[in-house]
Amino acid sequence: MEHNLYQRKTCRYCDTPLGSAFLDLGLQPLANNLPRKDDAGKPEFRCPLSLVKCPACALVQLTHSVPANLMFDEYLYVSSTTRTFRTHFAEYAEDVKSRIGSKKNALAVDIGSNDGLLVSCYEKCGLKGVGVEPAKNLAADANQRGIVTLNRYFDLETVREITARFGKAQVVSANNVFAHIDDIQSVIRNVRELIADDGFFVIEFAYLVTMLEKMYFDMVYHEHVCYIGVTALHRFAERFGMEFFDIKAVDTHGGSLRVFMQKKGGPRTREKVVGDYLAAESEKGCLGDGIYHDFSKRVLAFRSKLNDMLSDIKRSGKTVCGYGAPAKATTIINFCGLTPATIDYIVDDNPLKQGRLVPGSGIPIVPSSHLHASPAHYVLIFAWNFAPEIIKKIEFLKEKGVRFIIPLPEPLIV
């Protein structure tokens, strides 16, 4: 494959020419494209996975872009799998509704609506929910369950269809999807077109500063083209006639932000927290380069620590399995060169992933019944953001002497 085809020469937010990468995680497969067992050994699509910072607006982003259809036409991640996310999105919808006020049947559009979890929460709050989801399998499933979902990308045609059918939106949301879109400039233009003048846009994303401070480098994979800080996003919003009015910290993905913005001159006043975040990023050095080079050194040190820990375990004759096959597991596994010789299998509660393989590694993904049938001596929790929930669920293994490994921010045996 000719990797240069996918190289990004200019910043996705401000079009400034990009320099060289500060972190290189190597040639990696697509994190959520899980091969079937029959495909074991067949060549997989791989593309460089590296991070670069824009010298002008400070956006951290991938050096390469993979065509969206290769990643999103069929999608195996489902929001509703965990109780954590079901609770999270119920709270999210209540937060949105409280900001809309007493308007009846206000339109709430969710971009990248997945299986319709947030859209259904909007409906329960008395809003008119509409989802936009490019993955055919997820959109079909949502529609079948009565959740109105357009199976398409969020382009101008989609905006026109929504406006014609339902009118202008009081709120447009994009959760853990705003960072996935290569042509993000057209998205913010389309959002402006869709929201009413007194409406607002809310996005939620894993926060760059948390990723840097807590060493969550496994959040880097090809779907996540941008790693968002408040400064870069604020500059981007202003460029397209939008302004922040509030920011809320939330717990998802190890530490995320929910950012609210409206059209410039909109009815809501800017909360003090917006200025606080901008000042804090400047003080922490997020506009310079040193913090990023330090992060890169720590990522390389992590690889040595995890590989040494697993080698010691294997040398002592013990076995290791994994729990959770989220996209972040693909990044760790391929960066560290893990194989079925290191990790016997990975259990995952999502039936869409069971019977498949972790991309690039050949490690099989199996149902959690394997933990009863053939428990390993150590369980490496790849879905570390759900570690408390997972450990509680498989607590019975402790009686059998099984130990748990939480990989980040430092490999830790508990």
C-alpha positions in Angstrom: 0.0 0.0 0.0 1.3 3.5 -0.8 1.1 5.2 2.6 1.9 8.7 1.1 -1.6 8.6 -0.4 -3.0 9.1 3.1 -0.4 11.6 4.4 -1.9 14.8 5.7 0.1 17.9 4.7 -2.0 20.7 6.4 -3.7 21.2 9.7 -7.3 19.9 9.8 -8.5 23.0 11.8 -6.5 25.9 10.3 -4.8 24.7 7.1 -1.3 25.5 8.3 1.5 23.2 6.9 2.3 20.4 9.3 5.9 19.6 10.5 7.3 16.2 11.7 5.6 13.8 14.1 6.5 13.8 17.8 5.1 10.3 18.4 5.4 7.3 16.1 3.4 4.1 17.0 4.4 2.3 13.8 2.4 0.8 11.0 -0.9 -0.2 12.6 -4.0 -2.0 11.4 -7.5 -0.4 11.7 -8.4 -0.8 15.4 -12.0 -1.7 15.0 -11.8 -3.8 11.8 -11.6 -7.2 13.6 -10.8 -10.1 11.2 -12.9 -13.2 11.3 -11.1 -16.5 12.4 -11.2 -17.6 8.7 -9.2 -14.6 7.8 -6.3 -15.5 10.2 -3.0 -15.0 8.4 -4.4 -12.9 5.6 -2.8 -9.5 5.0 -4.5 -6.6 6.8 -4.6 -2.9 5.8 -2.0 -1.0 7.8 -1.2 2.7 7.9 1.3 4.8 9.9 0.0 5.9 13.3 1.8 9.0 14.3 1.0 12.3 16.0 1.9 15.8 15.0 1.1 19.2 16.6 0.0 22.1 14.4 2.6 25.0 14.8 -0.2 27.6 14.5 -3.3 26.5 16.4 -1.8 23.7 18.5 -4.2 21.0 17.4 -2.7 17.5 17.9 -3.6 15.2 15.1 -2.6 12.1 13.0 -0.1 12.5 10.3 -2.2 10.2 8.0 -5.9 9.9 7.2 -7.6 6.6 6.4 -10.7 6.8 4.1 -13.8 6.8 6.3 -15.5 4.0 4.4 -12.8 1.6 5.4 -13.5 2.2 9.1 -17.2 3.1 9.4 -19.3 1.3 6.8 -19.6 -1.7 9.2 -18.9 -0.9 12.9 -18.6 -3.2 15.8 -18.5 -0.8 18.7 -21.9 -0.4 20.4 -22.5 2.3 23.0 -25.2 0.4 24.9 -22.9 -2.5 25.9 -21.9 -1.1 29.3 -24.0 0.2 32.1 -21.5 3.0 32.5 -22.4 4.5 29.1 -26.2 3.9 29.6 -26.0 5.9 32.8 -23.7 8.5 31.2 -26.0 9.3 28.2 -29.1 9.4 30.4 -27.4 12.2 32.4 -26.1 13.8 29.2 -29.6 14.1 27.8 -30.9 15.6 31.0 -28.0 18.2 30.9 -29.0 19.1 27.3 -32.7 19.3 28.1 -32.1 21.6 31.1 -30.2 24.1 28.8 -33.0 24.0 26.2 -35.7 24.9 28.8 -39.4 24.5 28.3 -39.6 24.3 24.5 -41.8 21.4 23.5 -40.7 18.8 21.0 -37.4 20.7 20.5 -35.2 18.9 17.8 -32.0 17.2 19.1 -29.8 15.8 16.4 -26.9 13.4 17.3 -24.1 13.0 14.8 -22.5 9.6 14.8 -25.4 8.2 16.8 -24.1 4.6 16.9 -26.9 2.3 18.1 -29.1 5.3 19.1 -28.5 5.3 22.8 -28.3 9.1 23.2 -31.2 9.6 20.8 -33.4 7.4 22.8 -32.4 9.3 26.0 -33.3 12.6 24.2 -36.8 11.1 23.5 -37.2 10.0 27.1 -36.5 13.7 28.1 -39.3 14.9 25.9 -37.1 16.1 23.0 -37.5 15.0 19.3 -34.4 12.9 18.7 -32.9 12.2 15.3 -29.6 10.2 14.8 -27.2 10.4 11.9 -25.1 7.2 11.6 -22.9 6.0 8.6 -22.6 2.4 9.8 -25.3 0.4 7.9 -25.5 -2.3 10.6 -26.0 0.2 13.5 -28.4 2.5 11.7 -30.6 -0.5 10.6 -30.6 -1.8 14.2 -31.6 1.6 15.6 -34.4 2.1 13.1 -35.7 -1.3 13.8 -36.0 -0.3 17.4 -38.0 2.8 16.5 -35.1 5.3 16.9 -35.2 7.7 13.9 -31.7 7.3 12.3 -30.5 8.5 8.9 -27.9 6.1 7.5 -25.5 8.6 6.1 -22.5 10.9 6.8 -23.2 14.3 8.2 -23.0 16.4 5.0 -25.0 19.3 3.6 -27.6 17.0 2.0 -28.2 15.4 5.3 -28.7 18.9 6.9 -31.2 19.8 4.2 -33.1 16.5 4.6 -33.3 17.0 8.4 -34.4 20.7 8.1 -37.1 19.8 5.5 -38.5 17.0 7.6 -38.1 18.4 11.1 -37.1 22.0 11.0 -34.0 23.6 12.6 -32.3 21.9 15.5 -32.3 23.3 19.0 -29.2 21.2 19.8 -26.8 19.2 17.7 -24.5 16.8 19.6 -21.4 14.9 18.5 -19.9 12.5 21.1 -16.5 10.9 20.7 -17.1 11.5 17.0 -15.9 15.1 16.4 -12.4 13.8 16.8 -13.0 11.1 14.1 -13.7 13.3 11.1 -11.0 14.3 8.7 -12.9 17.1 6.9 -14.0 18.7 10.2 -14.4 22.2 8.7 -17.4 21.1 6.6 -19.0 19.6 9.7 -18.9 22.8 11.7 -20.3 24.7 8.7 -23.1 22.2 8.4 -23.8 22.4 12.2 -24.1 26.2 11.9 -26.6 25.6 9.0 -28.7 23.1 11.1 -29.0 24.8 14.5 -31.5 27.5 15.2 -30.1 31.0 16.1 -30.9 30.3 19.7 -29.7 26.7 19.5 -26.3 25.2 20.5 -23.8 22.6 19.5 -22.4 20.2 22.2 -19.5 17.9 21.7 -17.8 15.4 24.0 -14.3 14.1 23.5 -11.4 12.5 25.3 -9.4 15.5 26.6 -5.9 15.9 25.2 -4.4 17.1 28.6 -5.7 14.1 30.4 -4.2 11.8 27.7 -0.9 13.5 28.1 -0.9 13.6 32.0 -2.2 10.1 32.5 -0.3 8.5 29.6 -3.4 7.3 27.8 -1.6 6.8 24.5 -3.8 3.9 23.6 -6.5 6.4 22.7 -4.4 7.0 19.5 -5.8 5.0 16.6 -6.8 5.8 13.0 -10.4 6.7 13.8 -9.3 9.4 16.1 -7.7 11.9 13.7 -7.7 14.7 16.3 -6.7 14.9 20.0 -8.5 17.9 21.2 -7.4 20.6 23.6 -9.6 23.6 24.5 -7.2 26.1 23.0 -7.2 24.5 19.5 -11.0 23.9 19.5 -11.7 27.5 20.7 -9.7 28.9 17.9 -11.4 26.6 15.4 -14.9 27.6 16.7 -14.1 31.3 16.4 -12.8 30.8 12.9 -16.3 29.5 11.9 -18.4 32.1 13.7 -19.1 30.0 16.9 -18.3 30.8 20.5 -17.9 28.7 23.7 -20.3 29.3 26.5 -19.6 26.4 28.9 -17.3 23.4 29.5 -18.0 20.4 31.8 -15.6 17.7 32.8 -16.9 14.2 32.6 -15.4 10.8 33.6 -15.8 8.8 30.3 -12.7 7.4 28.6 -10.5 8.2 31.6 -11.3 11.9 31.4 -13.3 13.8 28.8 -14.8 17.3 28.2 -18.2 18.3 27.2 -18.0 21.6 25.4 -21.0 23.8 24.6 -20.9 26.4 21.8 -23.4 28.7 20.0 -23.4 31.1 17.1 -21.4 34.2 17.8 -23.7 36.7 19.7 -26.0 33.9 20.8 -28.3 34.2 23.9 -26.1 32.4 26.4 -23.4 34.1 28.5 -19.9 32.6 28.7 -19.1 30.8 31.9 -15.8 31.5 33.8 -14.7 27.9 33.3 -14.0 28.6 29.6 -11.2 31.1 30.5 -9.9 28.8 33.2 -9.3 26.0 30.8 -7.6 28.3 28.3 -5.3 29.7 31.0 -4.5 26.2 32.4 -3.5 24.8 29.0 -1.1 27.7 28.4 0.4 27.3 31.9 0.9 23.5 31.4 2.9 24.1 28.2 0.3 22.8 25.7 1.1 25.5 23.2 4.8 24.6 23.2 6.6 21.4 22.1 8.3 20.1 25.3 5.2 18.4 26.8 4.7 16.3 23.6 8.3 15.1 23.4 8.2 14.1 27.1 5.0 12.2 26.4 6.7 10.3 23.5 9.6 9.2 25.8 7.1 7.9 28.4 5.2 5.9 25.8 8.4 4.2 24.7 9.3 3.4 28.4 5.8 1.9 28.8 6.4 -0.6 26.0 9.5 -1.8 27.8 7.8 -2.1 31.2 4.7 -4.0 29.9 6.8 -6.4 27.8 9.2 -7.1 30.7 6.3 -7.7 33.0 4.6 -10.1 30.6 7.9 -11.9 29.8 8.5 -12.5 33.5 5.0 -13.9 33.9 5.4 -16.2 31.0 8.9 -17.4 32.1 7.4 -18.4 35.4 5.0 -20.7 33.6 1.9 -18.6 34.1 -0.8 -17.7 31.6 -2.2 -14.3 30.6 -5.6 -13.5 29.0 -7.1 -10.1 28.3 -10.4 -8.5 29.2 -12.0 -6.2 26.7 -11.2 -5.7 23.0 -11.9 -2.0 22.6 -10.0 -0.1 19.9 -7.4 1.0 22.4 -6.4 -2.7 22.9 -5.4 -2.9 19.2 -3.0 0.1 19.7 -1.3 -1.4 22.8 -1.1 -4.9 21.3 0.4 -3.8 18.0 2.8 -1.2 19.5 4.1 -3.8 22.1 4.1 -6.7 19.5 1.9 -8.9 21.6 0.7 -12.3 20.0 -1.2 -15.4 21.0 2.1 -16.6 22.5 1.8 -13.7 25.1 -2.0 -13.4 25.4 -4.0 -16.6 25.2 -7.3 -15.0 24.4 -9.3 -11.8 25.1 -12.8 -11.9 26.4 -15.4 -9.3 25.4 -19.0 -8.9 26.3 -20.0 -7.6 22.9 -21.3 -10.5 20.8 -20.4 -8.7 17.6 -16.7 -9.0 18.5 -16.8 -12.6 19.8 -15.3 -15.2 17.3 -13.1 -12.5 15.8 -9.4 -11.7 16.2 -7.6 -8.6 17.5 -6.3 -6.8 14.3 -2.7 -7.4 13.5 -2.1 -9.9 16.2 -4.2 -13.1 15.7 -5.3 -13.1 19.3 -8.8 -14.6 19.5 -11.8 -12.7 21.1 -14.1 -15.0 23.0 -17.1 -14.8 25.3 -16.5 -14.3 29.1 -17.6 -17.9 29.7 -13.9 -18.7 28.8 -13.0 -17.2 32.2 -15.0 -20.0 33.9 -13.8 -22.8 31.5 -10.1 -22.0 31.3 -9.1 -19.1 33.5 -5.7 -17.6 33.1 -3.4 -16.8 36.0 -3.4 -13.1 35.0 -6.1 -11.0 33.4 -4.9 -7.9 31.5 -7.7 -5.4 31.5 -7.5 -3.6 28.1 -10.8 -1.8 28.8 -9.1 0.0 31.7 -11.7 2.8 31.7 -14.2 0.2 32.9 -11.8 -1.6 35.3 -13.9 -1.2 38.5 -17.0 -2.5 36.7 -15.0 -5.4 35.2 -13.2 -6.4 38.4 -16.5 -6.4 40.3 -18.0 -8.6 37.6 -15.1 -11.2 37.7 -14.3 -11.0 41.4 -14.9 -14.8 41.7 -11.5 -15.3 39.9 -9.7 -13.8 42.9 -10.7 -16.9 45.0 -8.8 -18.9 42.3 -5.7 -16.8 42.8 -6.1 -14.9 39.5 -4.4 -11.4 39.5 -5.5 -8.4 37.4 -3.2 -6.2 35.4 -4.2 -2.6 34.7 -2.0 -1.3 31.9 -2.2 2.5 32.1 -0.9 4.9 33.2 1.7 2.4 34.4 1.4 -1.4 34.2 0.1 -2.4 37.6 -0.7 -5.8 39.1 -3.7 -5.7 41.5 
